[in-house]
């Protein structure tokens, strides 16, 4: 039996790395007494498969993990049982059973929506900068890949971009960024602005699959169907 869960990462726990969050989950399933399946071999590990890594320091309202169980469990009770076993800031909000053989979260997620608080900038200035980015023919960044520096055009991965609400520290920037073939991170996005922008806070608001041209949560029935036709709009 496999179950996909959505959880938050809010508050001080945002400074915990992706790898350490995975360890916290392993401890949580043991404390909760949940019959999770384990790998074979000398060092047996619980079968947990996480979605796209969240940059350390960012918050999230939409993190996902797939768990394989050794026997049937009551899916509706999992959010409360696991939230109680997890540290403050990691809260499980939903769970759904998924069929065996379903695509991994790494494969099925096509984009992420972000809320970025940009330091020391007015809405008017940020709006002009957003317009420059959206009208650019290409936006080239240099990335490290397998020990080599490569240049990528990230413009096709900027799906949506708009000015958000004003706060004491700056102005909000709302962005939907592509994840295939490689995720575009908020820091990379801010680096192509002129001048380069700095984020006071970042939060992942959602992760999305694209089915029949429409965005869907990875917990939606169509998004977890093994044979669903997934294509960009």
VOVEX-247014 format. One record per atom (N, C-alpha, C): residue number from 0; residue in one letter; atom name; x, y, z. Coordinates in steps of 0.001 Angstrom, whole numbers, plus 524288, in hexadecimal, padded with zeros to 5 digits. Layout:
    nr   rest   atom    east   north      up
   NUM      A     CA       X       Y       Z
...
% end
This chain:
    nr   rest   atom    east   north      up
     0      X      N   8034E   7FB52   80000
     0      X     CA   80000   80000   80000
     0      X      C   8036F   804DD   80000
     1      X      N   80235   80890   7FC8E
     1      X     CA   80534   80D73   7FC4A
     1      X      C   80190   81212   7FD42
     2      X      N   8039E   815EF   80019
     2      X     CA   80095   81A94   80166
     2      X      C   803E3   81F6A   80041
     3      X      N   8016F   8234D   7FDEC
     3      X     CA   80400   8285D   7FCF9
     3      X      C   801D7   82C49   800DF
     4      X      N   8054B   82F25   80375
     4      X     CA   803BB   832ED   8076F
     4      X      C   805C5   8385D   80618
     5      X      N   802A8   83C46   8077A
     5      X     CA   8045A   841BB   806EA
     5      X      C   80535   84400   80C5F
     6      X      N   809A5   846C8   80D0C
     6      X     CA   80ACB   8490C   81222
     6      X      C   80D2D   84E77   81186
     7      X      N   80D11   85168   815C7
     7      X     CA   80F3E   856AB   815C9
     7      X      C   814AD   856A4   8183F
     8      X      N   81792   85AD6   81733
     8      X     CA   81C9C   85BB9   819BA
     8      X      C   81CD6   86195   81AF8
     9      X      N   81B7F   862EE   81FCA
     9      X     CA   81AD2   86862   82147
     9      X      C   81DB8   8699E   82652
    10      X      N   81F6E   86E7B   826C4
    10      X     CA   82212   8702C   82B85
    10      X      C   827D6   86ECD   82B8F
    11      X      N   829FD   86DE1   8303B
    11      X     CA   82F98   86CFD   830D0
    11      X      C   83171   8680F   82E0E
    12      X      N   82DE3   86454   82D43
    12      X     CA   82F64   85F71   82AAD
    12      X      C   83122   8605E   82510
    13      X      N   8300F   86510   822EE
    13      X     CA   83198   86637   81D83
    13      X      C   83784   86627   81CCD
    14      X      N   83A69   866C0   8210A
    14      X     CA   8401D   866AF   820B1
    14      X      C   84253   8611F   820DD
    15      X      N   83EED   85D3A   8212A
    15      X     CA   84097   857C2   8210C
    15      X      C   8410B   855FD   81B65
    16      X      N   84548   85361   81A0D
    16      X     CA   84640   851BC   814AF
    16      X      C   84277   84D7A   812F6
    17      X      N   84224   84CB9   80DE3
    17      X     CA   83EC9   848AA   80BA1
    17      X      C   84044   84345   80DC4
    18      X      N   84545   8423F   80E23
    18      X     CA   84714   83D26   8100F
    18      X      C   8458D   83C57   815C6
    19      X      N   8460D   84071   818EA
    19      X     CA   844B4   83FF1   81E72
    19      X      C   83ECE   83F70   81F34
    20      X      N   83BC4   841F5   81BD1
    20      X     CA   83613   8414B   81C10
    20      X      C   834B1   83B97   81AF6
    21      X      N   83763   83931   81740
    21      X     CA   8366D   833AB   81617
    21      X      C   83780   8304F   81AEA
    22      X      N   83BA7   83191   81DC1
    22      X     CA   83CDF   82EA0   8228C
    22      X      C   838A0   82F71   826AB
    23      X      N   836A2   83431   82717
    23      X     CA   83277   83542   82AD3
    23      X      C   82D9B   83209   8298E
    24      X      N   82C8B   83163   82486
    24      X     CA   8281C   82E2D   822EC
    24      X      C   828F6   8286D   82453
    25      X      N   82DB5   8268F   823A1
    25      X     CA   82EDD   8211F   82504
    25      X      C   82DF6   82034   82ADB
    26      X      N   82FA9   823FC   82E0B
    26      X     CA   82ECC   82386   833AC
    26      X      C   828F5   823C8   834E4
    27      X      N   82618   82721   8320B
    27      X     CA   82091   827F0   83320
    27      X      C   81D60   82303   83210
    28      X      N   81E82   82046   82DCB
    28      X     CA   81B6D   81B96   82C9C
    28      X      C   81C73   81754   830B0
    29      X      N   8213A   81749   832DC
    29      X     CA   82253   8137B   83709
    29      X      C   81F5C   814F2   83C00
    30      X      N   81F8B   819FB   83D76
    30      X     CA   81CE1   81BAF   84238
    30      X      C   816FC   81AE5   841DA
    31      X      N   814E3   81BA3   83D29
    31      X     CA   80F40   81B1E   83C70
    31      X      C   80D7F   8156D   83C38
    32      X      N   81136   811D0   83BE7
    32      X     CA   80FE8   80C47   83BAE
    32      X      C   80D26   80AB6   836B2
    33      X      N   80E82   80D4D   83276
    33      X     CA   80BFA   80C4A   82D69
    33      X      C   80EEA   807E7   82A9E
    34      X      N   80C2B   80409   8285C
    34      X     CA   80EC4   7FF7D   825F2
    34      X      C   81101   800B3   8208D
    35      X      N   81502   803FB   8206F
    35      X     CA   81774   80569   81B7F
    35      X      C   81ACF   800E1   81980
    36      X      N   81AE6   80029   81465
    36      X     CA   81E3F   7FC29   8120B
    36      X      C   823F2   7FDF7   81228
    37      X      N   82793   7FA2A   811FA
    37      X     CA   82D26   7FB6B   81223
    37      X      C   82FFE   7F8FF   80D7E
    38      X      N   8346E   7FB55   80C3A
    38      X     CA   837BE   7F939   80823
    38      X      C   83A4C   7F435   80A0C
    39      X      N   83C42   7F113   80664
    39      X     CA   83F14   7EC52   807C6
    39      X      C   844D1   7ED9F   808C6
    40      X      N   847BB   7E9CB   80A99
    40      X     CA   84D5A   7EA79   80B3B
    40      X      C   84F00   7EB5A   810DA
    41      X      N   85414   7EC7B   81188
    41      X     CA   85662   7ECFF   816BC
    41      X      C   8544A   7F1CF   8198F
    42      X      N   8540C   7F63A   816C6
    42      X     CA   85211   7FB0E   8191C
    42      X      C   84C8A   7FC09   8171C
    43      X      N   848B8   7FA55   81A08
    43      X     CA   8434C   7FADA   81866
    43      X      C   8415A   8005C   81984
    44      X      N   83ED6   802AF   81599
    44      X     CA   83CBD   807F1   81629
    44      X      C   836F2   807F6   814DC
    45      X      N   833EA   80B4F   81778
    45      X     CA   82E5A   80BB1   8162A
    45      X      C   82DAA   80DBF   81099
    46      X      N   829AF   80BD2   80DE0
    46      X     CA   828CC   80D4A   80872
    46      X      C   825BC   81263   8081F
    47      X      N   828AD   816A5   80848
    47      X     CA   82697   81BE8   807CC
    47      X      C   82901   81E6D   802FC
    48      X      N   825CA   820D3   7FFBA
    48      X     CA   827B9   8235F   7FB02
    48      X      C   825B7   828F9   7FAEC
    49      X      N   82958   82CB5   7FB28
    49      X     CA   827E6   83233   7FB94
    49      X      C   827AE   834D9   7F640
    50      X      N   824D9   83934   7F616
    50      X     CA   8246F   83C47   7F157
    50      X      C   8291E   83FD7   7F0A8
    51      X      N   8285D   84402   7EDB2
    51      X     CA   82C8F   847AA   7EC73
    51      X      C   82EC3   84A21   7F162
    52      X      N   833EE   84A52   7F1C3
    52      X     CA   83679   84C8F   7F65C
    52      X      C   8351F   85253   7F6DD
    53      X      N   833DF   853E7   7FB9D
    53      X     CA   832C7   85965   7FCCB
    53      X      C   837DD   85C0B   7FE5E
    54      X      N   83922   8609E   7FC23
    54      X     CA   83DE6   8634D   7FDC0
    54      X      C   83DE8   8644F   8039F
    55      X      N   8423D   86330   80631
    55      X     CA   842AE   86412   80BCD
    55      X      C   841C7   869D1   80D00
    56      X      N   83E6E   86AE3   810CE
    56      X     CA   83D1D   8703E   81233
    56      X      C   837DE   871F5   81010
    57      X      N   835B6   86EF3   80C5F
    57      X     CA   83092   87031   80A27
    57      X      C   82C55   86D53   80D31
    58      X      N   827BE   86FD3   80D81
    58      X     CA   82334   86D43   80FB7
    58      X      C   82010   86AB6   80B5B
    59      X      N   81C41   8677F   80CDD
    59      X     CA   81901   864F2   808E9
    59      X      C   813B6   8637B   80B1E
    60      X      N   80FC0   86432   807DA
    60      X     CA   80A80   86254   8090F
    60      X      C   80947   85D53   8061E
    61      X      N   80CFC   85B7C   80303
    61      X     CA   80BD3   85715   7FF8A
    61      X      C   81097   853AB   7FEA7
    62      X      N   81204   85094   8029B
    62      X     CA   8160F   84CA1   8020C
    62      X      C   81370   84740   801CB
    63      X      N   8160A   84380   7FF3E
    63      X     CA   81397   83E67   7FE5D
    63      X      C   81765   839FB   7FF86
    64      X      N   81521   835A3   80149
    64      X     CA   81834   830E7   80217
    64      X      C   814B9   82C3B   800DA
    65      X      N   816F7   82855   7FE31
    65      X     CA   8144D   82360   7FD33
    65      X      C   81671   81F55   80108
    66      X      N   812EE   81C91   803A4
    66      X     CA   8147B   81896   8076C
    66      X      C   81233   8135B   805C6
    67      X      N   8157D   80F4F   805DC
    67      X     CA   813A0   80A05   804CE
    67      X      C   812E5   8072F   809FA
    68      X      N   80E60   804AF   80A9D
    68      X     CA   80D18   8020D   80F7E
    68      X      C   80D54   7FC25   80ED8
    69      X      N   80E8F   7F989   8132E
    69      X     CA   80EF6   7F3D3   81322
    69      X      C   8099B   7F13E   8132D
    70      X      N   805B3   7F423   814F3
    70      X     CA   80054   7F21B   814EE
    70      X      C   7FC8D   7F6B6   8149C
    71      X      N   7F78C   7F586   81449
    71      X     CA   7F396   7F99B   813C9
    71      X      C   7F37A   7FD18   818A8
    72      X      N   7F2B2   8022D   817C0
    72      X     CA   7F238   805EA   81C12
    72      X      C   7ED69   80951   81B14
    73      X      N   7EBA1   80BF4   81F33
    73      X     CA   7E748   80FA0   81EB0
    73      X      C   7E96F   814D9   81CD5
    74      X      N   7E8C3   815DE   817D0
    74      X     CA   7EB14   81A87   8156B
    74      X      C   7E91B   81F7E   81804
    75      X      N   7E430   81FC4   81958
    75      X     CA   7E1EC   82480   81B9B
    75      X      C   7E456   825F1   820DB
    76      X      N   7E68A   82216   82394
    76      X     CA   7E8D7   82321   828BA
    76      X      C   7EE9B   824AB   82869
    77      X      N   7F109   823EB   823EE
    77      X     CA   7F6A9   824E7   82376
    77      X      C   7F838   82A92   8248B
    78      X      N   7F575   82E85   82262
    78      X     CA   7F728   833E9   82366
    78      X      C   7F7AA   83530   82931
    79      X      N   7F3CC   833C6   82C54
    79      X     CA   7F40C   834FC   831EA
    79      X      C   7F851   831E1   834A8
    80      X      N   7F8D4   82CD7   8336A
    80      X     CA   7FCBB   8298B   835FC
    80      X      C   80246   82B64   834D3
    81      X      N   80341   82CBC   82FFA
    81      X     CA   8088A   82E55   82E86
    81      X      C   809C4   833E4   83048
    82      X      N   805F5   83764   8300A
    82      X     CA   806DF   83CC5   831D2
    82      X      C   80877   83CD4   8378F
    83      X      N   80610   83972   83AA8
    83      X     CA   80759   83924   84035
    83      X      C   80CEA   8373F   84117
    84      X      N   80EEE   83408   83D89
    84      X     CA   8142D   831D1   83E24
    84      X      C   8186F   8353B   83BB7
    85      X      N   816E9   83913   8388A
    85      X     CA   81AAA   83C7D   835E7
    85      X      C   81BBB   84160   83920
    86      X      N   8203F   843F4   83847
    86      X     CA   8216E   848CE   83B17
    86      X      C   81DAE   84D34   83984
    87      X      N   81D77   8512F   83CC2
    87      X     CA   81A34   855BC   83BA8
    87      X      C   81BC7   8582F   83672
    88      X      N   817E7   85966   83353
    88      X     CA   818EA   85BBD   82E32
    88      X      C   8184A   857E8   829BE
    89      X      N   818B4   852D7   82AEC
    89      X     CA   81796   84EC1   82716
    89      X      C   81242   84C72   82876
    90      X      N   80E64   84DB8   8255A
    90      X     CA   8090E   84BF9   8266B
    90      X      C   806C6   84971   8218F
    91      X      N   804C6   844AC   8222E
    91      X     CA   80275   841CB   81DD2
    91      X      C   7FCCA   84394   81D2F
    92      X      N   7FB74   84542   81884
    92      X     CA   7F643   84776   81799
    92      X      C   7F2A4   843E8   81486
    93      X      N   7F4C8   8405F   8116B
    93      X     CA   7F16A   83D05   80E35
    93      X      C   7F45B   83815   80CB9
    94      X      N   7F15C   833FC   80B9C
    94      X     CA   7F3A0   82EFE   809F6
    94      X      C   7EFDF   82C4B   80646
    95      X      N   7F20C   82982   80272
    95      X     CA   7EED6   82698   7FEBD
    95      X      C   7F1D2   821BA   7FD13
    96      X      N   7EF05   81D62   7FC95
    96      X     CA   7F184   8189C   7FAAA
    96      X      C   7F296   81927   7F4DA
    97      X      N   7F71E   81742   7F325
    97      X     CA   7F887   8177A   7EDA1
    97      X      C   7F9D0   811FA   7EBBA
    98      X      N   7F8EF   810E7   7E6BA
    98      X     CA   7F9F4   80BA0   7E4B9
    98      X      C   7FFC9   80A92   7E43B
    99      X      N   80142   805A7   7E471
    99      X     CA   806B5   8042A   7E387
    99      X      C   80821   80569   7DDDC
   100      X      N   80CEE   80704   7DD07
   100      X     CA   80EB6   8083B   7D7CA
   100      X      C   80DA2   80DC9   7D61A
   101      X      N   80B24   810E9   7D983
   101      X     CA   80A19   81658   7D827
   101      X      C   80F43   8194A   7D79D
   102      X      N   80F44   81D45   7D454
   102      X     CA   81406   8205B   7D394
   102      X      C   815B5   822E4   7D8B4
   103      X      N   81ACE   82375   7D95C
   103      X     CA   81CD6   825D9   7DE25
   103      X      C   81B88   82BA7   7DE34
   104      X      N   81BD9   82DF2   7E2D1
   104      X     CA   81AE1   83383   7E35E
   104      X      C   81EBF   836B2   7E02B
   105      X      N   82396   834D4   7DFCB
   105      X     CA   82783   83786   7DCAC
   105      X      C   825DC   837E6   7D6F0
   106      X      N   8231D   833E8   7D50D
   106      X     CA   8217F   833C5   7CF97
   106      X      C   81C65   8369B   7CE9C
   107      X      N   818B8   83627   7D23E
   107      X     CA   81370   83804   7D13A
   107      X      C   812DB   83DED   7D1F3
   108      X      N   81601   84057   7D54F
   108      X     CA   81582   845F7   7D641
   108      X      C   817EE   848FF   7D1B8
   109      X      N   814CC   84C6A   7CF64
   109      X     CA   81674   84F74   7CADC
   109      X      C   817D9   8551E   7CC31
   110      X      N   815AF   8572A   7D075
   110      X     CA   816CF   85C8F   7D1F1
   110      X      C   815BF   85D5B   7D7B8
   111      X      N   817EC   86199   7D9D6
   111      X     CA   816FA   86320   7DF44
   111      X      C   81589   868E2   7DF68
   112      X      N   811E8   86A3B   7E2CD
   112      X     CA   810A0   86FBC   7E39E
   112      X      C   81353   8719C   7E898
   113      X      N   81553   8766F   7E85E
   113      X     CA   8187D   878A0   7EC8C
   113      X      C   81682   87E04   7EE14
   114      X      N   816FF   87F29   7F320
   114      X     CA   81633   8846F   7F526
   114      X      C   81B7E   88652   7F723
   115      X      N   81D70   88A80   7F4D5
   115      X     CA   822AF   88C77   7F615
   115      X      C   82236   89212   7F809
   116      X      N   82419   8931A   7FCB0
   116      X     CA   8242D   8986F   7FEB1
   116      X      C   82963   89AE3   7FD3F
   117      X      N   82932   89EC0   7F9B8
   117      X     CA   82DF7   8A13B   7F7BF
   117      X      C   82F5E   8A5D5   7FB3A
   118      X      N   83443   8A5FF   7FD02
   118      X     CA   8360C   8AA03   800A1
   118      X      C   83618   8AF68   7FE29
   119      X      N   8348E   8B351   8013E
   119      X     CA   8357A   8B8D8   80029
   119      X      C   83441   8BA74   7FA91
   120      X      N   82F74   8B98D   7F8E0
   120      X     CA   82DE8   8BB13   7F397
   120      X      C   82820   8BC86   7F3A1
   121      X      N   826C1   8C070   7F084
   121      X     CA   82158   8C224   7F03E
   121      X      C   81E70   8BF03   7EC14
   122      X      N   81947   8BED3   7EC61
   122      X     CA   8164B   8BC03   7E864
   122      X      C   81736   8BE1C   7E2E3
   123      X      N   817D0   8C341   7E25A
   123      X     CA   81894   8C584   7DD30
   123      X      C   81DBB   8C3C4   7DAC5
   124      X      N   821DD   8C3E5   7DDE0
   124      X     CA   82701   8C249   7DBE5
   124      X      C   82704   8BC73   7DAB4
   125      X      N   824B6   8B968   7DE28
   125      X     CA   82481   8B3C5   7DD44
   125      X      C   82134   8B289   7D874
   126      X      N   81CE6   8B553   7D7BD
   126      X     CA   81990   8B477   7D331
   126      X      C   81C72   8B56B   7CE1F
   127      X      N   81FA3   8B99B   7CDF1
   127      X     CA   822B7   8BABE   7C941
   127      X      C   826BD   8B67B   7C847
   128      X      N   82922   8B480   7CC75
   128      X     CA   82D06   8B059   7CBEC
   128      X      C   82A7F   8AB49   7CA03
   129      X      N   825CA   8AA20   7CBFD
   129      X     CA   822F2   8A57D   7CA47
   129      X      C   821B5   8A5D7   7C476
   130      X      N   82022   8AA6E   7C2B1
   130      X     CA   81EEB   8AB2B   7BD22
   130      X      C   823B9   8AA31   7B9BC
   131      X      N   8283F   8ABE4   7BB8A
   131      X     CA   82D20   8AAF7   7B89D
   131      X      C   82E39   8A529   7B816
   132      X      N   82D78   8A251   7BC55
   132      X     CA   82E7A   89CAF   7BC40
   132      X      C   82AAA   899E8   7B8A3
   133      X      N   825BC   89B3A   7B8F7
   133      X     CA   821BE   89890   7B5E2
   133      X      C   82238   8999F   7B00B
   134      X      N   8245C   89E10   7AE97
   134      X     CA   824EE   89F62   7A909
   134      X      C   82A3B   89DC9   7A6CE
   135      X      N   82DB4   89BB0   7AA18
   135      X     CA   832DE   89A10   7A83E
   135      X      C   83267   8954D   7A4AE
   136      X      N   8356D   89547   7A079
   136      X     CA   83571   890D5   79CDE
   136      X      C   8380B   88C1E   79F54
   137      X      N   83C11   88D09   7A278
   137      X     CA   83EB1   888D3   7A54B
   137      X      C   8412A   88AF9   7AA39
   138      X      N   841F3   88795   7ADFE
   138      X     CA   84457   888FC   7B2F8
   138      X      C   84835   884A0   7B451
   139      X      N   84D20   88599   7B374
   139      X     CA   85121   88195   7B3F7
   139      X      C   853AD   881D0   7B959
   140      X      N   853E8   87D57   7BBE9
   140      X     CA   856A5   87CEA   7C0EB
   140      X      C   85AD3   878AD   7C075
   141      X      N   85ED0   8791D   7C3BB
   141      X     CA   862FA   87538   7C3E2
   141      X      C   86219   871AF   7C893
   142      X      N   8620F   86C93   7C79E
   142      X     CA   8611D   868BE   7CBB5
   142      X      C   8658D   864D3   7CBDF
   143      X      N   8660B   8625F   7D071
   143      X     CA   869D8   85E2A   7D124
   143      X      C   8670A   85900   7D03E
   144      X      N   86907   855C5   7CCB6
   144      X     CA   8668E   850C1   7CBA2
   144      X      C   86ABC   84C9C   7CAD6
   145      X      N   86AD9   848CA   7CE6B
   145      X     CA   86EAF   84494   7CE30
   145      X      C   8743C   846A4   7CDD2
   146      X      N   87554   84A9F   7D0FF
   146      X     CA   87A97   84CD0   7D13B
   146      X      C   87BF2   85085   7CCDB
   147      X      N   8783F   851A4   7C963
   147      X     CA   8793F   85529   7C505
   147      X      C   87578   859BE   7C524
   148      X      N   87743   85E3D   7C34B
   148      X     CA   873F4   862DA   7C304
   148      X      C   8713D   862EF   7BDAF
   149      X      N   86C07   8635D   7BDDA
   149      X     CA   868F6   8636D   7B905
   149      X      C   8655E   86824   7B912
   150      X      N   863F0   869F2   7B46F
   150      X     CA   8606B   86E60   7B3E3
   150      X      C   85B00   86C74   7B243
   151      X      N   85704   86E28   7B513
   151      X     CA   8519F   86CA5   7B3F3
   151      X      C   84E43   8717E   7B339
   152      X      N   84AAB   87140   7AF82
   152      X     CA   846C1   87554   7AEDE
   152      X      C   84218   873EC   7B245
   153      X      N   84117   87709   7B65F
   153      X     CA   83CEE   875C8   7BA03
   153      X      C   837C3   87868   7B89C
   154      X      N   837AD   87B92   7B475
   154      X     CA   832DA   87E5E   7B329
   154      X      C   82E34   87AA8   7B25B
   155      X      N   82ED9   87623   7AFB4
   155      X     CA   82A58   872AC   7AF09
   155      X      C   8282B   8707A   7B42B
   156      X      N   82B47   870A6   7B855
   156      X     CA   8297F   86E82   7BD51
   156      X      C   826AB   87282   7C0B5
   157      X      N   8268B   87765   7BEFD
   157      X     CA   82393   87B5D   7C1D7
   157      X      C   81E13   87B5F   7BF9F
   158      X      N   81A9F   8788C   7C227
   158      X     CA   81556   877C6   7C024
   158      X      C   811D7   87C67   7C168
   159      X      N   81273   87E90   7C60D
   159      X     CA   80F52   88316   7C79E
   159      X      C   81276   88645   7CB83
   160      X      N   81198   88B67   7CB6E
   160      X     CA   81491   88EED   7CECA
   160      X      C   8115E   893E5   7CF89
   161      X      N   8106E   8955F   7D475
   161      X     CA   80D7E   89A27   7D578
   161      X      C   80ED6   89C4E   7DAD1
   162      X      N   80DB8   8A15B   7DB83
   162      X     CA   80EC0   8A3FD   7E074
   162      X      C   80A86   8A278   7E461
   163      X      N   80C3A   8A173   7E93B
   163      X     CA   8089A   89FF5   7ED5E
   163      X      C   807B0   8A45B   7F132
   164      X      N   806C4   8A2F1   7F628
   164      X     CA   80572   8A6CA   7FA2A
   164      X      C   80A53   8A981   7FC51
   165      X      N   80974   8AE24   7FE89
   165      X     CA   80DA7   8B137   800E9
   165      X      C   80E16   8AFCA   806B1
   166      X      N   812E8   8AF4A   8089D
   166      X     CA   813EE   8AE31   80E1E
   166      X      C   81817   8B202   81012
   167      X      N   81925   8B1D1   81537
   167      X     CA   81CFF   8B568   8177E
   167      X      C   82260   8B4B6   81510
   168      X      N   823DB   8AFC1   813E1
   168      X     CA   82920   8AEB9   811E3
   168      X      C   829B0   8AFA0   80C0A
   169      X      N   82554   8AFFF   80947
   169      X     CA   825BF   8B093   80397
   169      X      C   82091   8AF75   800F2
   170      X      N   820EB   8AD38   7FC3D
   170      X     CA   81C49   8AC32   7F914
   170      X      C   81C35   8A681   7F766
   171      X      N   8179B   8A43C   7F74F
   171      X     CA   81710   89ECA   7F5D2
   171      X      C   81780   89DF7   7EFF2
   172      X      N   81995   89986   7EE81
   172      X     CA   819F6   897DC   7E912
   172      X      C   817A6   89262   7E8C0
   173      X      N   813B7   891B6   7E56C
   173      X     CA   81134   88CA4   7E4BC
   173      X      C   81320   88A39   7DFAA
   174      X      N   814FA   8856D   7DFF5
   174      X     CA   81752   882F2   7DB5E
   174      X      C   815A9   87D47   7DAEF
   175      X      N   814C7   87B95   7D624
   175      X     CA   8143A   875FF   7D510
   175      X      C   818D5   87474   7D1A3
   176      X      N   81BEC   870C5   7D387
   176      X     CA   820D4   86F57   7D103
   176      X      C   820CD   86996   7CF86
   177      X      N   822B7   86872   7CADC
   177      X     CA   822E7   8631C   7C8F0
   177      X      C   826E1   85FC8   7CBCF
   178      X      N   825FF   85AAA   7CBB7
   178      X     CA   82975   85700   7CE6F
   178      X      C   82BF7   85304   7CAC2
   179      X      N   82A8D   85315   7C5CC
   179      X     CA   82C92   84F49   7C212
   179      X      C   82F70   8520B   7BD95
   180      X      N   833FC   85027   7BBEB
   180      X     CA   836B9   84B7A   7BDCF
   180      X      C   839B1   84C5E   7C2E6
   181      X      N   83A0D   85157   7C48E
   181      X     CA   83CB2   85290   7C96D
   181      X      C   839D4   85716   7CC04
   182      X      N   8392D   856CD   7D128
   182      X     CA   83626   85AC2   7D3F3
   182      X      C   838CE   86018   7D3B8
   183      X      N   835A5   86412   7D2D2
   183      X     CA   83775   86974   7D331
   183      X      C   8366B   86B5C   7D8B9
   184      X      N   83A7C   86CEF   7DB6D
   184      X     CA   839FB   86E97   7E0DA
   184      X      C   8391D   8747A   7E132
   185      X      N   83692   8763E   7E56A
   185      X     CA   835B1   87BDC   7E60E
   185      X      C   83AAD   87F1A   7E5E2
   186      X      N   83EF3   87D23   7E829
   186      X     CA   843D9   8801C   7E814
   186      X      C   845D5   880DA   7E280
   187      X      N   8451F   87CEB   7DF27
   187      X     CA   846B5   87D69   7D9B3
   187      X      C   8434B   8815D   7D6DC
   188      X      N   83E45   88151   7D81A
   188      X     CA   83ABA   8852E   7D5C5
   188      X      C   83C59   88AB5   7D744
   189      X      N   83D31   88BA7   7DC4E
   189      X     CA   83E95   890EC   7DE0F
   189      X      C   843C4   892B7   7DBC8
   190      X      N   8472D   88F0E   7DA80
   190      X     CA   84C45   8906B   7D85C
   190      X      C   84C21   892A9   7D2E0
   191      X      N   847D9   891F0   7CFFC
   191      X     CA   84799   893F5   7CA9A
   191      X      C   8453D   89967   7CA69
   192      X      N   84353   89B5D   7CED5
   192      X     CA   84153   8A0BA   7CEED
   192      X      C   845DB   8A497   7CEDA
   193      X      N   844CD   8A94B   7CCDE
   193      X     CA   848BF   8AD71   7CCC0
   193      X      C   846A1   8B236   7CFB5
   194      X      N   84913   8B3AF   7D43D
   194      X     CA   84D42   8B0BF   7D6D6
   194      X      C   84B19   8ABC5   7D955
   195      X      N   84EA1   8A849   7DACB
   195      X     CA   84D17   8A355   7DD36
   195      X      C   84A09   8A455   7E23B
   196      X      N   845C7   8A176   7E303
   196      X     CA   8427B   8A228   7E79A
   196      X      C   84415   89E5F   7EBF0
   197      X      N   842A5   89FDC   7F0C2
   197      X     CA   843C5   89C8C   7F546
   197      X      C   83EA6   89B32   7F800
   198      X      N   83E3E   89661   7F9CC
   198      X     CA   8397A   89494   7FC5B
   198      X      C   83A08   894D7   80249
   199      X      N   83625   8972B   804D5
   199      X     CA   835E8   89712   80A87
   199      X      C   8338D   891E6   80C54
   200      X      N   82FB8   88FE5   80960
   200      X     CA   82D43   88AE6   80A9C
   200      X      C   82B5E   8885C   8058F
   201      X      N   82B72   88338   8056C
   201      X     CA   8291C   88059   80109
   201      X      C   825B9   87BFF   80340
   202      X      N   82166   87B08   80088
   202      X     CA   81DEB   876D4   80236
   202      X      C   81B9F   8741D   7FD6D
   203      X      N   81BFD   86EFB   7FD52
   203      X     CA   81993   86C02   7F91E
   203      X      C   813C2   86B70   7FA6C
   204      X      N   81086   86D77   7F6F6
   204      X     CA   80AE3   86D6F   7F7D8
   204      X      C   80841   86895   7F5A4
   205      X      N   80A8C   8664D   7F196
   205      X     CA   80815   861C3   7EF39
   205      X      C   80BC0   85EFF   7EB79
   206      X      N   80ABD   859F9   7EA97
   206      X     CA   80D63   856EF   7E68E
   206      X      C   8091D   854C6   7E303
   207      X      N   80A36   854AA   7DDEA
   207      X     CA   80604   8539E   7DA33
   207      X      C   8077F   84FB3   7D604
   208      X      N   803BF   84C5F   7D4C9
   208      X     CA   8040C   84933   7D014
   208      X      C   800B3   84BE8   7CBF2
   209      X      N   8019D   84AB7   7C707
   209      X     CA   7FE81   84CE9   7C2C9
   209      X      C   7FBC3   8486E   7C001
   210      X      N   7F69D   84849   7C066
   210      X     CA   7F38B   84427   7BDFF
   210      X      C   7EF47   8469D   7BAA1
   211      X      N   7EF56   8454D   7B59B
   211      X     CA   7EB9B   8478A   7B1E5
   211      X      C   7EBAB   84D7C   7B21A
   212      X      N   7F06A   84FA7   7B2BC
   212      X     CA   7F116   85549   7B2A7
   212      X      C   7EFBA   85805   7B7B8
   213      X      N   7EE27   85522   7BBB7
   213      X     CA   7EC91   85785   7C0A5
   213      X      C   7F03C   855F2   7C50F
   214      X      N   7F139   859A3   7C8AB
   214      X     CA   7F470   85878   7CD3E
   214      X      C   7F168   85518   7D11C
   215      X      N   7F429   85151   7D35B
   215      X     CA   7F1CA   84E13   7D766
   215      X      C   7F5BC   84D04   7DBB7
   216      X      N   7F3B3   84CA6   7E06E
   216      X     CA   7F6D1   84B1F   7E4E9
   216      X      C   7F88B   84570   7E42C
   217      X      N   7FD56   8440B   7E5B5
   217      X     CA   7FF11   83E9A   7E530
   217      X      C   7FBCC   83AA4   7E838
   218      X      N   7F859   83C79   7EBBA
   218      X     CA   7F4D3   838F0   7EE6F
   218      X      C   7EFC7   83805   7EB6F
   219      X      N   7EED7   83B0A   7E745
   219      X     CA   7EA01   83A6C   7E44A
   219      X      C   7E9EB   8351B   7E19A
   220      X      N   7E554   832B4   7E0F8
   220      X     CA   7E4FD   82D72   7DE9C
   220      X      C   7E7A3   82D0C   7D949
   221      X      N   7E6D5   830DC   7D5E7
   221      X     CA   7E93E   830A5   7D0B9
   221      X      C   7EF22   830F9   7D0E3
   222      X      N   7F123   833D7   7D4BD
   222      X     CA   7F6C8   83495   7D529
   222      X      C   7F98A   82FB1   7D70D
   223      X      N   7F6B5   82C1F   7D98F
   223      X     CA   7F92F   8276C   7DB9B
   223      X      C   7F7DC   82298   7D86A
   224      X      N   7F543   8235B   7D403
   224      X     CA   7F3F6   81EEC   7D0A7
   224      X      C   7F8C4   81D43   7CD96
   225      X      N   7F9DC   8184A   7CDA9
   225      X     CA   7FE93   81647   7CB17
   225      X      C   7FE8A   8177E   7C551
   226      X      N   7F9ED   8177E   7C2E1
   226      X     CA   7F9A0   81820   7BD3E
   226      X      C   7F794   81D79   7BBA8
   227      X      N   7F7A5   82142   7BF55
   227      X     CA   7F5B0   82673   7BDFD
   227      X      C   7F913   828EE   7B9C8
   228      X      N   7F689   82B94   7B625
   228      X     CA   7F96F   82E4C   7B20A
   228      X      C   7FAF2   833A7   7B415
   229      X      N   80005   8348E   7B4C2
   229      X     CA   801F1   8396C   7B6F9
   229      X      C   8049B   83C7E   7B2AB
   230      X      N   802C0   8414A   7B1D9
   230      X     CA   8051E   8448F   7ADCF
   230      X      C   8048F   84A43   7AF59
   231      X      N   807FB   84D63   7AD62
   231      X     CA   807CA   852F5   7AE70
   231      X      C   80368   8556D   7AB47
   232      X      N   80156   859A6   7AD62
   232      X     CA   7FD2B   85C57   7AA8E
   232      X      C   7FF73   85F5D   7A5FE
% end
